[in-house]
């Protein structure tokens, strides 16, 4: 059956060697519909981001772009505003018929840590053609905060697919009729639209803006940092927020969304014509997100960066969409069920390294 491969199928690919690694792959790397990828022991500081291009290997192109090499074994700081390339521990030898897409993990996106997958002969980021056989790399560009990283850290994840898995709008409407995907009326147009919440039911806290001059964040330290040292709170009762060019924001969707167990979803940016900002960094929603025991959906946290001009964002403005995909089979474990799911049932929430007390 066509669709996104579930956890059982991912484990089978590991057993057959289609997914291999220099260190044994850990059980906790296998998520309901994706595989977490681990940083290797080396990083190259680059003078510019690059793609290998057809017929070229990443290793062949490094001499054109590398500035210096870093050993990550004892931990190393990736500095804000710089570009790095890190070979990942995992290697792929995909059978024909299987392609793959990568995306940053939730905490990675919430830290404004731009992380993209790079491959040999690649002509675009985060996409692997069917039958890809070779190493994989993470390009990492810290945008708001410098970060301390070590080998084995998991900043991005890989989803494997067989055939066409994306639901058409008609299929999505039928699914919503069977199992409501949002708490309000569903806006379906090339996916399920969602809007921004700038009028919270309680209080006036609508989001956070990254502070421009902050300290280093050790990604392994969970709940270790006071949010106020890294973020400014954004408060309003007017339902409007003016975005500053170059600033990074954490906001939340107005709708609570649900991903039924037989489906997965990816967050995609909305049409560029709606404003000069981007809402899309960490994009995978696993089967079971906001579903079942979690209640009636969970909010989607929005990672927003404004571009050329200040922009007035209004409460209820549509800013993105969820593209739903069929699973090839139901996962053995769902998001928030039997696995450590940091953001199940979430509202407005920063990355797990921060505390707001």
C-alpha positions as CSV (number, residue, x, y, z in Angstrom):
1,X,0.0,0.0,0.0
2,X,1.3,3.5,-0.8
3,X,2.0,5.8,2.0
4,X,4.4,7.0,4.7
5,X,6.3,4.1,6.3
6,X,5.4,3.4,10.0
7,X,7.8,2.5,12.8
8,X,7.7,-1.3,12.1
9,X,8.7,-0.8,8.4
10,X,11.5,1.5,9.5
11,X,12.9,-1.1,11.9
12,X,12.7,-3.7,9.0
13,X,14.8,-1.3,6.8
14,X,17.3,-1.0,9.6
15,X,17.5,-4.8,9.9
16,X,18.1,-5.3,6.2
17,X,20.7,-2.6,6.0
18,X,18.8,-0.2,3.8
19,X,19.3,2.2,6.8
20,X,22.7,1.7,8.4
21,X,24.9,3.7,10.7
22,X,28.5,3.9,12.0
23,X,27.0,3.3,15.5
24,X,24.1,1.1,16.2
25,X,20.8,2.8,15.6
26,X,18.9,3.3,18.9
27,X,15.3,2.2,19.5
28,X,14.4,5.7,20.5
29,X,15.4,7.1,17.1
30,X,12.4,5.3,15.5
31,X,9.4,7.6,15.8
32,X,5.8,6.7,14.7
33,X,6.4,7.9,11.1
34,X,10.0,9.0,11.0
35,X,13.6,8.3,11.9
36,X,15.7,10.7,14.0
37,X,19.1,11.4,12.5
38,X,22.3,11.8,14.6
39,X,25.1,14.2,14.2
40,X,28.5,12.7,13.6
41,X,31.9,13.7,15.1
42,X,33.0,16.4,12.7
43,X,31.7,19.7,11.5
44,X,32.9,22.0,8.7
45,X,32.4,25.7,8.9
46,X,31.4,26.9,5.5
47,X,31.6,30.2,3.7
48,X,28.3,29.6,2.0
49,X,25.5,27.0,1.9
50,X,25.7,24.7,-1.2
51,X,24.1,21.8,-2.9
52,X,26.3,19.1,-4.5
53,X,24.5,19.2,-7.9
54,X,24.0,16.4,-10.4
55,X,26.9,14.1,-10.8
56,X,28.8,15.6,-7.8
57,X,29.5,14.4,-4.3
58,X,29.4,16.6,-1.2
59,X,32.9,15.5,-0.3
60,X,34.1,16.8,-3.7
61,X,32.5,20.2,-3.2
62,X,33.8,20.8,0.3
63,X,37.1,22.2,-0.8
64,X,35.3,25.0,-2.6
65,X,33.4,26.1,0.6
66,X,35.1,24.9,3.8
67,X,36.8,27.4,6.1
68,X,37.9,25.1,8.8
69,X,37.1,21.7,10.4
70,X,35.8,21.2,13.9
71,X,35.9,18.1,16.2
72,X,32.6,17.7,18.0
73,X,33.7,14.8,20.2
74,X,33.9,16.9,23.4
75,X,31.2,19.4,22.3
76,X,31.6,22.5,20.1
77,X,29.8,25.7,19.7
78,X,28.1,26.5,16.4
79,X,27.9,30.3,16.3
80,X,24.9,32.3,15.4
81,X,24.9,33.5,11.8
82,X,27.4,30.9,10.5
83,X,26.9,27.9,8.3
84,X,28.1,24.4,9.1
85,X,28.0,21.0,7.5
86,X,28.0,17.9,9.7
87,X,28.1,14.3,8.3
88,X,25.3,12.3,9.9
89,X,25.9,8.8,11.5
90,X,23.2,7.3,9.3
91,X,23.7,6.2,5.7
92,X,20.9,5.2,3.3
93,X,20.6,2.6,0.6
94,X,17.0,2.9,-0.4
95,X,15.3,0.3,-2.5
96,X,13.6,1.6,-5.7
97,X,10.1,2.8,-5.0
98,X,11.0,4.5,-1.7
99,X,11.8,8.2,-1.5
100,X,12.4,10.3,1.5
101,X,11.9,13.8,2.9
102,X,13.6,15.4,5.9
103,X,12.7,18.2,8.3
104,X,13.9,19.7,11.5
105,X,12.7,18.3,14.8
106,X,10.3,20.4,16.8
107,X,12.8,21.7,19.3
108,X,15.3,22.5,16.5
109,X,12.7,24.7,14.8
110,X,11.7,26.5,18.0
111,X,15.4,27.4,18.5
112,X,15.5,29.0,15.0
113,X,18.2,26.5,14.2
114,X,17.9,26.1,10.4
115,X,18.8,22.5,9.8
116,X,18.5,20.9,6.3
117,X,19.5,17.6,4.8
118,X,22.2,17.5,2.1
119,X,23.0,14.5,-0.1
120,X,25.4,13.5,-2.9
121,X,24.1,14.7,-6.3
122,X,21.4,16.7,-4.5
123,X,19.7,19.5,-6.3
124,X,17.4,20.5,-3.4
125,X,17.5,20.4,0.3
126,X,15.6,17.8,2.4
127,X,14.6,15.6,-0.5
128,X,16.0,12.2,-1.4
129,X,15.1,10.5,-4.7
130,X,14.0,6.9,-4.7
131,X,16.9,4.5,-4.6
132,X,19.3,7.0,-3.1
133,X,22.5,5.2,-2.0
134,X,25.0,7.2,-0.1
135,X,25.9,9.3,2.9
136,X,23.7,12.1,4.3
137,X,24.7,15.4,5.9
138,X,23.1,18.1,8.0
139,X,23.6,21.7,7.1
140,X,23.1,23.8,10.2
141,X,22.7,27.5,10.5
142,X,21.9,29.0,13.9
143,X,19.8,32.0,13.2
144,X,19.0,33.5,16.7
145,X,21.2,31.6,19.2
146,X,24.6,30.0,19.3
147,X,24.3,26.4,20.3
148,X,26.6,23.7,21.9
149,X,26.3,20.4,20.0
150,X,27.8,16.9,20.5
151,X,27.9,13.7,18.4
152,X,24.7,11.8,18.6
153,X,22.4,14.8,18.9
154,X,19.2,14.5,16.9
155,X,18.3,17.8,15.1
156,X,16.4,16.5,12.1
157,X,14.4,13.5,11.1
158,X,13.6,11.5,8.0
159,X,10.3,10.3,6.7
160,X,10.2,7.6,4.0
161,X,7.3,7.2,1.5
162,X,6.2,4.7,-1.1
163,X,4.2,6.1,-3.9
164,X,1.7,8.9,-3.8
165,X,0.7,9.6,-0.2
166,X,-0.7,13.1,-0.2
167,X,-4.5,13.5,0.3
168,X,-6.4,15.5,-2.2
169,X,-8.7,18.2,-0.9
170,X,-11.7,16.0,-1.6
171,X,-10.1,13.2,0.4
172,X,-9.2,15.6,3.2
173,X,-12.8,16.9,3.4
174,X,-14.1,13.3,3.6
175,X,-11.6,12.6,6.4
176,X,-12.6,15.7,8.3
177,X,-16.3,14.6,8.0
178,X,-15.4,11.2,9.6
179,X,-12.9,12.5,12.2
180,X,-12.8,16.3,12.8
181,X,-9.3,17.6,12.2
182,X,-9.9,21.1,13.7
183,X,-12.1,22.5,16.4
184,X,-13.5,25.1,14.1
185,X,-14.6,25.2,10.5
186,X,-12.1,23.5,8.2
187,X,-10.4,25.7,5.6
188,X,-9.3,23.2,3.0
189,X,-7.4,24.5,0.0
190,X,-4.3,22.4,-1.0
191,X,-4.2,21.2,2.6
192,X,-5.8,22.2,5.9
193,X,-5.3,25.9,6.5
194,X,-4.6,27.3,10.0
195,X,-4.4,30.8,11.4
196,X,-2.6,32.6,14.1
197,X,-4.0,33.2,17.6
198,X,-3.5,36.8,18.8
199,X,-6.5,36.9,21.2
200,X,-5.9,34.2,23.8
201,X,-8.8,33.0,25.9
202,X,-6.9,33.9,29.1
203,X,-4.4,36.7,29.7
204,X,-2.6,38.7,27.0
205,X,0.5,36.6,26.2
206,X,0.5,35.9,22.5
207,X,4.0,34.9,21.8
208,X,7.8,35.4,22.2
209,X,10.4,37.2,20.2
210,X,14.0,36.0,20.3
211,X,16.4,38.5,22.0
212,X,19.3,39.5,19.7
213,X,22.2,39.1,22.1
214,X,21.9,36.0,24.2
215,X,24.2,33.3,25.6
216,X,25.0,29.8,24.3
217,X,22.4,27.1,24.5
218,X,23.6,23.5,25.3
219,X,21.0,21.5,23.5
220,X,21.3,18.6,26.0
221,X,20.2,20.8,28.9
222,X,16.4,20.4,29.2
223,X,14.6,23.1,31.2
224,X,17.9,24.7,32.1
225,X,17.5,28.2,30.8
226,X,15.3,31.0,32.0
227,X,13.1,32.0,29.0
228,X,13.5,35.7,29.9
229,X,17.3,35.5,29.2
230,X,16.6,34.6,25.6
231,X,13.1,35.7,24.8
232,X,10.9,38.8,25.1
233,X,7.3,38.2,25.9
234,X,4.7,39.6,23.4
235,X,1.5,40.8,25.0
236,X,-1.5,42.4,23.3
237,X,-5.2,42.6,23.7
238,X,-5.8,44.2,20.3
239,X,-5.5,41.1,18.1
240,X,-2.7,42.6,16.1
241,X,1.1,42.1,16.2
242,X,3.6,44.1,14.0
243,X,6.5,41.8,12.9
244,X,9.9,43.4,12.7
245,X,12.1,42.5,9.7
246,X,14.8,39.9,10.6
247,X,13.2,39.1,14.0
248,X,12.2,35.5,15.0
249,X,8.9,34.8,16.7
250,X,7.2,31.9,18.5
251,X,3.4,32.1,18.1
252,X,0.6,29.6,18.2
253,X,-2.2,28.6,15.9
254,X,-5.8,29.6,16.7
255,X,-7.1,26.1,15.7
256,X,-6.4,22.9,17.6
257,X,-5.6,20.3,15.1
258,X,-5.6,16.5,15.2
259,X,-3.7,13.9,13.2
260,X,-5.7,10.5,13.1
261,X,-3.6,7.4,13.6
262,X,-3.6,6.3,10.0
263,X,-2.3,9.7,8.8
264,X,0.7,12.0,9.1
265,X,1.0,15.6,8.2
266,X,3.6,18.2,7.2
267,X,3.4,21.9,7.8
268,X,3.8,23.9,4.6
269,X,4.0,27.7,4.2
270,X,1.0,29.6,3.0
271,X,1.0,31.6,-0.2
272,X,3.8,34.3,-0.2
273,X,1.2,36.9,-1.3
274,X,-0.3,37.1,2.2
275,X,2.7,38.8,3.7
276,X,6.5,39.1,3.9
277,X,7.0,36.4,6.5
278,X,7.7,32.7,6.7
279,X,5.9,30.2,8.9
280,X,7.7,26.9,8.5
281,X,10.8,25.5,10.2
282,X,9.9,22.2,11.9
283,X,7.2,20.6,9.8
284,X,6.3,16.9,10.7
285,X,3.2,16.0,12.6
286,X,3.2,12.4,13.7
287,X,0.1,10.1,13.7
288,X,-1.8,10.6,16.9
289,X,-0.8,14.3,17.4
290,X,-3.7,15.9,19.3
291,X,-5.7,12.8,18.9
292,X,-7.5,10.4,21.3
293,X,-6.5,10.8,24.9
294,X,-4.9,14.1,24.1
295,X,-8.4,15.6,23.8
296,X,-9.8,17.6,21.0
297,X,-6.7,18.5,19.1
298,X,-3.5,20.4,20.0
299,X,-2.3,23.8,18.9
300,X,0.4,24.1,16.3
301,X,3.4,26.2,17.4
302,X,4.4,28.7,14.7
303,X,8.0,29.6,14.0
304,X,7.8,32.9,12.2
305,X,10.4,35.1,10.6
306,X,9.6,38.4,9.0
307,X,11.5,39.5,5.9
308,X,11.8,42.7,4.0
309,X,9.2,45.0,5.6
310,X,7.4,45.4,8.9
311,X,4.1,43.4,8.7
312,X,0.9,43.7,10.7
313,X,-0.3,40.2,11.6
314,X,-3.9,40.0,12.5
315,X,-5.8,37.6,14.8
316,X,-7.3,34.8,12.7
317,X,-5.1,35.5,9.6
318,X,-4.3,32.3,7.7
319,X,-0.6,31.7,7.8
320,X,0.0,28.1,6.9
321,X,-1.5,24.8,6.0
322,X,-1.1,21.1,6.9
323,X,-0.6,18.7,4.1
324,X,-2.0,15.3,5.2
325,X,-0.5,12.0,4.0
326,X,-1.7,8.4,4.3
327,X,0.3,6.0,6.4
328,X,1.2,2.8,4.6
329,X,0.1,1.1,7.9
330,X,-0.9,2.2,11.3
331,X,2.2,2.7,13.6
332,X,2.7,0.4,16.5
333,X,3.0,3.5,18.8
334,X,1.4,6.8,18.3
335,X,2.6,10.3,19.2
336,X,2.0,10.9,22.9
337,X,1.4,7.2,23.6
338,X,4.2,5.2,25.1
339,X,6.9,7.6,23.8
340,X,8.4,10.8,25.2
341,X,6.4,13.4,23.3
342,X,7.3,16.8,24.6
343,X,4.6,18.8,22.8
344,X,1.5,16.6,23.0
345,X,-1.6,18.7,24.0
346,X,0.5,21.8,23.6
347,X,-0.4,25.4,23.5
348,X,2.0,28.3,23.2
349,X,5.3,26.6,24.2
350,X,9.0,27.3,23.8
351,X,11.6,24.6,23.0
352,X,12.2,22.1,25.8
353,X,15.5,23.8,26.9
354,X,13.6,26.7,28.4
355,X,11.5,27.2,31.5
356,X,9.2,30.1,32.1
357,X,9.0,30.0,36.0
